[in-house]
């Protein structure tokens, strides 16, 4: 996963070495670029659909393809860094991400854009796992609290600025390029990160890292494609029989993966998935929560964008500004939950977050039905703040809660698996959009019928999202009442304290 599986002695840079702060700025910029890229694309989806002539399934794959490649790549990205050097993999990742961004911006047709997005997701998976590993190898323990606080601020800034930046770039239509600048803006940032990273980042690796399980990766990707491809193409192809056969076969592929991983663990101790983790009740439940949560978010964010821009006819800028209260609420609630609420109330905070999100979704559903095409941005503010507050209560403390009963020696592998399944859940949710949203929109709509049809479909999709939040609330009863302190922050730190990476000069 994204961890160092061996024990070695760390050699930290001198406290007066200013290069480590340049290195921090570089890797944080790369993390910010990835976070913004996820949110910036959603706001431009209607423009891409109109300008590039993309079909419904292609629109889904522009987002789901990135999430799927990111999820599959996260499994190996961290371990490749352990084996071949984190600086080297970071530079490969940021270079590839920049190249893929250029290909996205220069895409001649929807097929090229989908392929470039898949490449972009794969390169992000090489880059992102190295960020916190490089921080871990570069900064002494007494400075890491400050560093991870900065990382949290970057995450919050990415959540707020992504939709706004995407809206502005799309609205301005720079040089007549329509949506393309949302990808091309990565080029100067990526080139700068590549040049400065090669100079200021110190190489580190784990000399006895585990081997890659490429067969396991291939089986995971096969199972996901068998499930996701028929979901995204089914509505467009009138649900052919082969689609149902493929989806029915996906669980069998995952069952074969479990059997293979069990044998591989016994043979050489380097499985893709550490199956023993699932014997920990809280971890197994947490994996289920992360997966289902990813499904809910994957559905909501895509249909929300389509509802505002295609259904209501709003500009990208208006849609982006409408989402600001949501982003602010997420950031504010996330800070409160970690620092004040979870230490006092434990698991109840996360469950309150799930219920709060469900209430916000239902309130949004009611308002969408009551006001129809005449709904305004300020009328959306209340449900979005409620939803954002609920999401903030969940996202920040969830990983620590899931890891709290995991043995210390598996904390890194467990955190990598958590991140992976959330991305897989997100890809599944994006695939389900064809069922819960486009599946209730009639064919051959006249121009006057498009808006009301999208409003109705949005309400239908919100009902599904509310149901997902209810499932998450119930699954959270299997989490520990209060996360144990001994692994607090394990998900933020791919390698635990006893497993310091070795610096390579």
N, C-alpha and C positions, 0 to 999 in steps of 0.2 A: 504494500500500500504506500502510504506517504511517510514511512517511518524508517528509522535506523534500527535494524534488528540485532545489532551486535554491540558489545561493550568495548569502548575505546576511550582513550584519554584525550581530553580537549586541550588545545593550546590556544587560548584566547588572545586577540590582539591587545596590544598595550592600551591602557585606559586613555592615554593622551593621543592615540592614533586617530587623527581626524578623518582618515579615509573611510572608517566604518560608517560615519554619518553620511558621506557621499553614497556609499553602498546602500544604506538604508533608504535614502531619497530615491535611488534608482529602482530598487525592488518594489517600494511602495507605489511609485509611479506606474510600474507594470501591473500591479494588483489593481490600482485605480482604473487603468485602461481596460482591463478585463471586466470589472464590475460595471463600468459605464457602457461597454459594448453590449452587454446583455440587455440593459434597459433602453438604450438608445435605439435599438432596432425595433422594439415593439411599437414605439410611437410613430415610426416611419413605415410600418407595414402597409397601411392603406395606400400610401403614395407609391410604394413599390408595386403593389398589386395593380394600380391604375397605369403607371408609367411603363412597367416592364411586361404587363399583360400576364402576370403569374396566375396560375389556377389556384383553387382552394388548397389542394394537396401540396402544391409547391410553396404556398405561403406558410403552411404548417411546417414543412421541412426546412424552411429558412431558419426557423427558431428551434424546432425539434432536432434537426440534424446537428446543430451546434451543441445542444444539450447532450445528445447521445454520444457524440464524439468526445466531448468533455468528460462525461461519466466514464466511458470506456478507457480513456487515456489517463484519468486520475489513478486508475488501478496500477498502472505501470510507471507513470511519470515520476512519482516519488522514489520508487525503487531504482529507476534508471539513474536518478541523481545520486543515490547512495553508492551505486556501483561505479559510475563513470565521472562523477564530480558534479556538484550542484551548480557551480558557476557555469560549467560547460553546458549543462542541460538548460539552465536559465537562458543563456545566450542563444542556444538552438531554438528554444521556445519563443523568445521575443523576436528573433529574426524571422522565424516561420510565421508567427502571428502577424508581423508587419507585412510580409509578402502576401499572406492570405487576405489581409485587409485591402491591399492594392488590387488583388484579383476580384474581390467583392465589389470594390468601387468601379472597376473597369468591366464588370460582367456584361457580356453582349446579349445574354438571354437569361431567363429564369433558371434553366438547367445549370448554367455556369455559376450562377449566384448560389444555388443550393450546394453544389460541389465545393465552392470556395468557402462557404460557411462551415461545412463539415471539416475541411482542412483547418479552418480558423479555430474550431473547437478542439481539434486534436493538438494543435500547437499551444493553445491555452493550457491544456492539461500537462504539457511538458514544462510550461513556465510557472504556473501558479503554485504547484506543490513545493517548488524550490524557494519561494519567497520566505516563508517562516523558517525553513531549514537553514537558509543563509543567515537570517537574523540570529537564530539559535547558535550558529557556529561563529558569528562575528562579534556578538555582544556578551560581556560577562553577565552572570546571573543577576547581580544587583541593579543592572540597567534595563533588564528586559521588561519590567513592569511598566516603565515609562514608554518603552518602544511599543508594547502591545496596546497601550492606551492610544498612541498615535495611529496604530493600525485600525483600531475601532473607529477613530475619527475619520479615517480615509474611507472605511466602509460606509459610514453614514453620509459622507459627502458624495460618494458615488451614487448612493440611492437617490439623493435629492437632485444632483446635477444631471444625471443621465437623461431622464425624460425631457428636462428643459433644454439641454444641449441638442438633443435629437430634434425637438420641436423647432428650435431656432434655425438649425442648419437646413431642415426641410423647408421651413417657411421662407427663408431668405433665397433659396434656389440659386446658390452661388454659381456664377458663370453658366447658368442654365443647366446645371448638372442634376437638378431635382434632388433625389434622396442620396446620391452617391457620396457627397461629402461626409456623411455619418461614418463611412468606412475610411475614406481617404485622410481624415483627420488623424488617424492612427499612425500615418507614415512618418511625419517629423518626430512624433513622440517615440515611436519604436526605434527609429534610426539613432536618435540621441541616446536612448537606453542601451542600445547595442554597443555604441562607441564608448560611452562612459562606463558601462558595466564591465567591459573587457579590461578597463584600466583600474577601476576602484574596487571591484568585488574580489574578495579573497577566496581561492578555491578550497573546497572541503569535500570529503567523501568518507564513507564507511568502508574500511578495508576488507571487512568480512561480511558484506551485505549478502542477503539471500539471492538466489537465482530468480530469473523471471519465469513466470508460468504463462508462456505464450498460448499454450493450448487452452488454458482456462479463460484467457482474455477472448480468444476466438469463439469459444462456446457461449460466453456471456453475450457477445455482440450478436451472434447468430440467434440466440433466444429472443433478444430484444427486437431484432429486425423482424422475426417471424410474428411478433406481437404487434409492433408499431406500424409496419408497412401496410398490412391489410386495414388497420384502423384509419390511417390517413387517406388511403385510396378507396376504401370501401364505398363511401357515399358517392364518389365520382364515377365508380365503375358499376354501380347498382348492386353492390354486395355479392360478388361472385362466390361460388362454392369453394374455390381454392383459398379464399381469404379465411373462411371459417375453419378449413382444415389446418391452415398455417397457425392461426391463433390457438386452436386446440392442441397443436403439437408443441407450442412454446413451453408449457409446464413440463412436458416430457424432457425437453432439452435442459431445463433448469434442474430436473431430477438427476439427469445424467451428469450435470456439472457437480452436484453434491457428491455423487458416487466417485467421480474422478478425483475431486479435491481430497476426499477421505483417503483414497489410495496414495495420492501424491504426498500427503502429509506423513503417512506411514513410511513412504519410500525415501524421501530426501528432506523432509521438514520444511519445504518451501512452497506451500500451497498459495494460490491466489487469494483465497478466502480462508481465514482462520476459523474453522467450523466450531472449535471448542468455545468460541465467544458466545455462540447462541445458546449455550447451557446456562448463561447468566440471564435470568429472567428480565431484569431491567434493560439489558442490552438488546435482547430479542424484541421486546416491546418498543424500545426506542428506535430500532431500525424500521419497524412497522410504522411508527409515528412519522419518521423522516420521509419514508416513501410516500405515504398517503398525503402528508403535508405538501410534498413536491407536486403531487397530482393536482391538488386544489389550486396551488399557485400557478401551475402551468395552464390550467383552464382559465382562471380568472383574468390574468394579465393580457392574454391575447384577445379574448372576447370583449374585454373592457375597452381596449383600443379600437377594435372594429365597431363597437357600439357607438362610441363618441364620434369617430370620424366618418364612418360610412353610414351608420344609422341616423345619427343626429346631424351629420353634415358639418361638424365643427372642423376648424383648421387645426393642424398639428400643434400650433402654439397654444391655442385655447385648451386643447386636450392636455398638453404638457403642464400648463399652469393649474389646471383642475386637479392634477395629481399631487401638487405640492403639499397640501394639508396631510395627505396620506403619508408621504415620505417623512415629514417633520414628526408626525405622530409615532411612526416606527422608531426613529432615532431616539426620541425622548423617552418612550416607554422602555426601549432596550436598555438605556442607561439606568433607569429607575429599577428595573427588574433585577439586574445583576448586583447593583450596589446596595440596594435597600430592601427590596421586597423578598427575593428568594432566600436570603439569609434568615429572614424572620418566618416566612410562611411556606417555604419549600415548594413541593409539587403543586400545591393549590394555585400558585401564581401561573404556572403553565396551563392548568385546566381553566383558570379564569380567562386566560388569553384565548383559548379555543372557543369558549362560550362568547366572549366579547366579539371575536371575529364572526361567529355565527349570527349574533345579534346585528352587527353592522351589515352583513350580507343580506339578511332578511329585511332590514330597514331600507337598504338600497333597492331591493326587489320591489318593496311596497311603493317607494317613490317613483321608480321607473314605470310602474303600472299606473299610478295616479296622475302623473304629469305627462306621460307619454313623450311625444316629440317636443313638447314645450318646456321640458325640464331645463333648469339653468345650472351653472357651475356652483353657485352658492348653495343651491338646494342639495347638491351632492356632497357638500363639505362635511356635514354631520355623519352620514354613514361611512365616509372615507376616514374620518378621524377615529371613529369607533373601531373600524377594521384595522387601521394602522396601529392603534394602541394595543389591540389584541395580538397582532402579529409581533410587535416589539416585545411583548411579554413572553412570547414563545421563542423567537429565533436566538436571542442572546444566551439564555441559560439552558436551552434544550440539550446541547451537546455535552455539557458538564453533567447534566442529570443522567444522560444515557451512559456516560463513561464512569459514573461514580462507583459502580460495583465491579468494574472490569479490572482484572489483575494488572498491576503496574507494568509488568513486562509486555503486555499486549496493548497498552494505551495508544501507541502510535498506529498500529495496524487497525485498531478499532475506529480511531478518528478518521482514518482514510476511508474505511468502509462506509462510515456515516455520510461523508461528503459524496461518495460515489452513488449511494442509493437515493440520496435526495435529488441528484441530477437525473438519475434514471426515472424517478417518479415524475420529475418535471417534464421529461421527454414523453412519458406515458400520458400525462395530462394534456400536453399539446396535441398528441395523437387523438385523444378523446374529443377534442374540439369539433372534429368532423361529425361526431355523433350527437353531442349535447348542444351544439350551436348550429352548425351548418345543416345538420340532419333535420331540423325543424323549419328551415327556410325553404319555401317552395321554389320550383324551377321556373325559369322564364318570367321573372317578375317585371312588371312595368315600372318605369322610373318612380312613379308616385307610390308604389307598393314597397320599395326597397327599405325606406326608413322604418315604417311600422313593422315590417317583417324582422328587421334586425333588433328592434326594441323588444318584440315578443321573444325572439331567440335568446337575447341577453337575459331576460327574466327566467327563462327555462334553464339556462346555464347556471345562474345564481342559485337556483334551487339545488342543483347538484353540488355546488361549492358549499352551501350550508350543510348539506348531508355529510360531506367530507369532514367538516369541522366537528360534527357530532360524533363521527367515528373516532376522530383524533382524541376528543375528550374522554371517550371510554377507554381507548388504548392507554391513555396516560395513567390510569389507575395501577398499571403494572410497573410504573417508574417508582424509584425509591421516594419516600416521603420527603427526605432531605438529602440532597447530594452530599456524599462524603467529601471531606476537604482534601484528602490525600491525593486526589487526582484532579483537583480543580485546575482548570486551564489545560488539561491534557490534550483536548482537541485543538487548542490554539498552538500547541507546541508538539510537532510531529515526533520528536524524540524526547523521552523523559530524562530526568537529571542524571541517572546512572549511565546513560547511553550517549555520552557526548560524542559528536563527530570529530574526526581527526582533520586538522587543517593541513593542507598540502601547499608547500611553498612554491 
